[in-house]
Amino acid sequence: MKKVSLLVFALFVFCFGFCVPGCTQNVGSDAPEVTATTWINTDGFKLADHKDKIVIVEFWATWCPPCRKSIPHLKTMHDAHKDQGLVIVSLSDEPAETINEFNKKAGMDWIIGAGSSSGRDYGVSGIPTAFIVVDGKIVWTGHPMGGLEEEVKKLLEAKGAKAPAAPAAPAAPAAVETPAPAVEPAAPTATEAPAASTEETAAPATTETPAAPAATATPAPTAEPAASDTESKPATDGAAAPVGE
Protein backbone atom coordinates (compact mmCIF):
# COMPACT_ATOMS: atom_id res chain seq x y z
CA MET A 1 0.00 0.00 0.00
CA LYS A 2 2.83 2.32 0.86
CA LYS A 3 4.46 1.64 -2.50
CA VAL A 4 1.19 2.41 -4.27
CA SER A 5 0.90 5.70 -2.42
CA LEU A 6 4.45 6.65 -3.35
CA LEU A 7 3.76 5.74 -6.96
CA VAL A 8 0.63 7.90 -7.03
CA PHE A 9 2.56 10.77 -5.47
CA ALA A 10 5.35 10.35 -8.02
CA LEU A 11 2.83 10.39 -10.87
CA PHE A 12 1.19 13.48 -9.43
CA VAL A 13 4.53 15.24 -9.19
CA PHE A 14 5.43 14.20 -12.74
CA CYS A 15 2.16 15.44 -14.18
CA PHE A 16 1.46 18.51 -12.09
CA GLY A 17 4.75 19.49 -10.51
CA PHE A 18 6.17 19.60 -7.04
CA CYS A 19 4.28 21.54 -4.40
CA VAL A 20 5.86 24.08 -2.11
CA PRO A 21 4.11 26.05 0.63
CA GLY A 22 3.14 29.64 0.12
CA CYS A 23 0.36 32.03 -0.82
CA THR A 24 0.02 32.14 -4.60
CA GLN A 25 -0.12 35.61 -6.14
CA ASN A 26 -3.23 36.10 -8.20
CA VAL A 27 -3.87 37.78 -11.53
CA GLY A 28 -4.03 41.52 -11.03
CA SER A 29 -1.58 41.50 -8.11
CA ASP A 30 1.63 43.48 -8.12
CA ALA A 31 4.48 41.23 -9.16
CA PRO A 32 7.13 40.93 -6.42
CA GLU A 33 10.64 41.80 -7.52
CA VAL A 34 12.71 38.69 -8.30
CA THR A 35 16.06 37.87 -6.72
CA ALA A 36 18.86 35.33 -7.20
CA THR A 37 22.31 34.75 -5.74
CA THR A 38 23.72 34.10 -9.21
CA TRP A 39 22.44 35.19 -12.61
CA ILE A 40 23.15 33.05 -15.67
CA ASN A 41 23.16 34.37 -19.24
CA THR A 42 22.96 37.93 -17.91
CA ASP A 43 24.77 40.24 -15.49
CA GLY A 44 21.63 40.90 -13.48
CA PHE A 45 17.89 41.28 -13.77
CA LYS A 46 15.09 43.42 -12.31
CA LEU A 47 11.44 43.46 -13.28
CA ALA A 48 11.43 47.20 -12.72
CA ASP A 49 13.83 47.60 -15.65
CA HIS A 50 11.56 45.69 -18.05
CA LYS A 51 8.14 47.31 -17.66
CA ASP A 52 7.89 47.77 -21.41
CA LYS A 53 8.36 44.02 -21.97
CA ILE A 54 6.22 40.92 -21.57
CA VAL A 55 8.07 38.94 -18.88
CA ILE A 56 7.56 35.25 -18.09
CA VAL A 57 8.73 34.41 -14.56
CA GLU A 58 9.05 30.64 -14.33
CA PHE A 59 9.86 28.57 -11.24
CA TRP A 60 11.56 25.23 -11.89
CA ALA A 61 14.29 22.78 -10.78
CA THR A 62 16.71 20.48 -12.57
CA TRP A 63 15.43 17.42 -10.73
CA CYS A 64 11.75 18.09 -11.68
CA PRO A 65 10.58 15.89 -14.63
CA PRO A 66 7.70 18.23 -15.65
CA CYS A 67 10.15 21.14 -15.57
CA ARG A 68 12.51 19.33 -17.90
CA LYS A 69 9.64 18.52 -20.22
CA SER A 70 8.73 22.22 -20.42
CA ILE A 71 12.23 23.37 -21.45
CA PRO A 72 11.89 22.69 -25.24
CA HIS A 73 8.54 24.49 -25.22
CA LEU A 74 10.01 27.54 -23.48
CA LYS A 75 12.95 27.52 -25.87
CA THR A 76 10.64 27.58 -28.89
CA MET A 77 8.73 30.51 -27.41
CA HIS A 78 11.92 32.38 -26.58
CA ASP A 79 13.37 31.97 -30.07
CA ALA A 80 10.10 32.95 -31.75
CA HIS A 81 9.26 36.05 -29.70
CA LYS A 82 12.44 37.42 -28.09
CA ASP A 83 12.70 40.10 -30.76
CA GLN A 84 9.09 41.14 -30.18
CA GLY A 85 9.52 42.07 -26.53
CA LEU A 86 9.28 38.71 -24.73
CA VAL A 87 11.64 38.03 -21.81
CA ILE A 88 11.84 34.67 -19.98
CA VAL A 89 13.30 34.40 -16.47
CA SER A 90 13.62 30.90 -14.99
CA LEU A 91 14.24 30.85 -11.21
CA SER A 92 15.47 27.91 -9.14
CA ASP A 93 16.65 27.60 -5.55
CA GLU A 94 19.48 25.29 -6.68
CA PRO A 95 23.11 26.42 -6.78
CA ALA A 96 24.62 27.80 -9.98
CA GLU A 97 27.01 24.84 -10.34
CA THR A 98 24.12 22.38 -10.51
CA ILE A 99 22.24 24.46 -13.06
CA ASN A 100 25.29 25.11 -15.26
CA GLU A 101 26.10 21.39 -15.40
CA PHE A 102 22.51 20.57 -16.28
CA ASN A 103 22.36 23.35 -18.87
CA LYS A 104 25.25 21.95 -20.90
CA LYS A 105 22.69 19.63 -22.47
CA ALA A 106 19.46 21.51 -21.83
CA GLY A 107 20.45 24.57 -23.87
CA MET A 108 18.51 27.16 -21.85
CA ASP A 109 19.84 30.35 -23.44
CA TRP A 110 17.54 32.79 -21.66
CA ILE A 111 17.88 34.41 -18.21
CA ILE A 112 18.26 31.98 -15.31
CA GLY A 113 18.41 32.83 -11.61
CA ALA A 114 20.19 30.35 -9.33
CA GLY A 115 19.82 30.27 -5.54
CA SER A 116 16.53 32.19 -5.78
CA SER A 117 14.03 32.42 -2.94
CA SER A 118 11.43 34.34 -4.97
CA GLY A 119 9.16 31.30 -5.08
CA ARG A 120 8.05 32.11 -1.53
CA ASP A 121 7.27 35.71 -2.47
CA TYR A 122 5.10 34.49 -5.34
CA GLY A 123 3.48 31.82 -3.15
CA VAL A 124 4.35 29.05 -5.61
CA SER A 125 2.43 25.88 -4.78
CA GLY A 126 3.94 23.64 -7.44
CA ILE A 127 6.66 23.56 -10.06
CA PRO A 128 6.85 24.26 -12.85
CA THR A 129 4.75 27.39 -12.50
CA ALA A 130 4.86 30.43 -14.72
CA PHE A 131 3.65 34.00 -14.28
CA ILE A 132 3.26 36.59 -17.01
CA VAL A 133 4.17 40.05 -15.77
CA VAL A 134 3.33 43.20 -17.76
CA ASP A 135 4.18 46.65 -16.42
CA GLY A 136 4.71 45.28 -12.91
CA LYS A 137 1.36 43.43 -12.79
CA ILE A 138 0.62 39.70 -12.93
CA VAL A 139 -1.71 39.14 -15.88
CA TRP A 140 -1.60 35.33 -16.12
CA THR A 141 -0.41 32.33 -14.12
CA GLY A 142 -0.35 28.60 -14.74
CA HIS A 143 1.65 25.66 -16.06
CA PRO A 144 4.21 26.57 -18.77
CA MET A 145 2.50 24.14 -21.15
CA GLY A 146 -1.04 25.00 -20.14
CA GLY A 147 -1.96 27.93 -22.42
CA LEU A 148 1.10 30.08 -21.76
CA GLU A 149 2.08 30.53 -25.41
CA GLU A 150 -1.45 31.40 -26.49
CA GLU A 151 -1.63 34.12 -23.84
CA VAL A 152 1.77 35.49 -24.85
CA LYS A 153 0.65 35.77 -28.48
CA LYS A 154 -2.47 37.68 -27.44
CA LEU A 155 -0.43 40.09 -25.35
CA LEU A 156 2.08 40.61 -28.13
CA GLU A 157 -0.69 41.35 -30.61
CA ALA A 158 -2.32 43.78 -28.18
CA LYS A 159 1.02 45.40 -27.47
CA GLY A 160 1.62 45.87 -31.18
CA ALA A 161 -1.87 47.33 -31.70
CA LYS A 162 -1.47 49.82 -28.85
CA ALA A 163 2.02 50.86 -29.80
CA PRO A 164 1.96 54.42 -31.12
CA ALA A 165 2.49 54.62 -34.82
CA ALA A 166 5.86 55.85 -35.84
CA PRO A 167 5.72 59.44 -37.03
CA ALA A 168 5.65 59.72 -40.76
CA ALA A 169 8.85 60.81 -42.29
CA PRO A 170 8.68 64.42 -43.45
CA ALA A 171 8.03 64.73 -47.13
CA ALA A 172 11.06 65.54 -49.15
CA PRO A 173 11.00 69.15 -50.32
CA ALA A 174 9.92 69.55 -53.90
CA ALA A 175 12.82 69.79 -56.20
CA VAL A 176 13.40 73.37 -57.28
CA GLU A 177 13.62 73.45 -60.99
CA THR A 178 16.83 75.09 -62.03
CA PRO A 179 16.02 77.73 -64.62
CA ALA A 180 17.52 77.03 -67.98
CA PRO A 181 20.35 79.43 -68.84
CA ALA A 182 19.25 82.36 -70.96
CA VAL A 183 19.85 81.76 -74.60
CA GLU A 184 22.23 84.32 -75.99
CA PRO A 185 20.77 86.11 -79.00
CA ALA A 186 22.21 84.95 -82.23
CA ALA A 187 24.64 87.31 -83.89
CA PRO A 188 22.73 89.42 -86.37
CA THR A 189 23.20 88.50 -89.97
CA ALA A 190 24.36 90.98 -92.55
CA THR A 191 20.76 91.66 -93.51
CA GLU A 192 19.68 92.06 -89.86
CA ALA A 193 22.41 94.52 -88.92
CA PRO A 194 20.69 97.56 -87.45
CA ALA A 195 20.74 100.62 -89.62
CA ALA A 196 23.04 103.33 -88.48
CA SER A 197 21.38 106.05 -86.52
CA THR A 198 20.33 108.96 -88.59
CA GLU A 199 22.08 111.14 -86.08
CA GLU A 200 25.39 109.50 -86.82
CA THR A 201 27.46 110.89 -89.66
CA ALA A 202 27.27 108.58 -92.58
CA ALA A 203 30.60 107.31 -93.69
CA PRO A 204 31.64 108.81 -96.99
CA ALA A 205 31.12 106.62 -99.93
CA THR A 206 34.24 104.97 -101.11
CA THR A 207 35.68 106.75 -104.14
CA GLU A 208 36.36 104.40 -106.86
CA THR A 209 39.94 104.41 -108.01
CA PRO A 210 39.98 105.35 -111.68
CA ALA A 211 40.88 102.58 -113.89
CA ALA A 212 44.36 102.76 -115.29
CA PRO A 213 44.35 104.15 -118.78
CA ALA A 214 44.32 101.60 -121.42
CA ALA A 215 47.71 101.05 -122.92
CA THR A 216 48.10 102.81 -126.18
CA ALA A 217 48.79 100.37 -128.86
CA THR A 218 52.09 101.14 -130.48
CA PRO A 219 51.42 101.52 -134.13
CA ALA A 220 53.05 98.97 -136.22
CA PRO A 221 55.91 100.43 -138.24
CA THR A 222 54.90 101.47 -141.68
CA ALA A 223 56.33 99.19 -144.18
CA GLU A 224 58.63 100.91 -146.56
CA PRO A 225 57.32 100.84 -150.10
CA ALA A 226 58.92 98.31 -152.20
CA ALA A 227 61.32 99.66 -154.74
CA SER A 228 59.71 100.16 -158.07
CA ASP A 229 60.88 97.98 -160.76
CA THR A 230 61.05 101.02 -162.88
CA GLU A 231 63.64 102.59 -160.61
CA SER A 232 65.84 99.61 -160.37
CA LYS A 233 65.73 98.64 -163.91
CA PRO A 234 66.63 101.01 -166.73
CA ALA A 235 64.35 101.17 -169.61
CA THR A 236 65.24 99.00 -172.39
CA ASP A 237 64.38 98.61 -175.83
CA GLY A 238 63.43 102.32 -176.25
CA ALA A 239 60.62 102.33 -173.69
CA ALA A 240 59.81 105.63 -172.17
CA ALA A 241 61.06 106.39 -168.69
CA PRO A 242 58.60 107.04 -165.85
CA VAL A 243 57.30 110.57 -165.35
CA GLY A 244 59.18 112.84 -163.02
CA GLU A 245 62.71 112.06 -163.95
Secondary structure by P-SEA (a helix, b strand, c coil): caaaaaaaaaaaaaaccbbbbbbbbcccccccbbbbcccccccccccccccccbbbbbbbccccaaaaaaaaaaaaaaaaccccbbbbbbbbcccaaaaaaaacccccccbbbcccccccccccccccbbbbbcccccccccccccaaaaaaaaaaaaaaaaccccccccccccccccccccccccccccccccccccccccccccccccccccccccccccccccccccccccccccccccccc
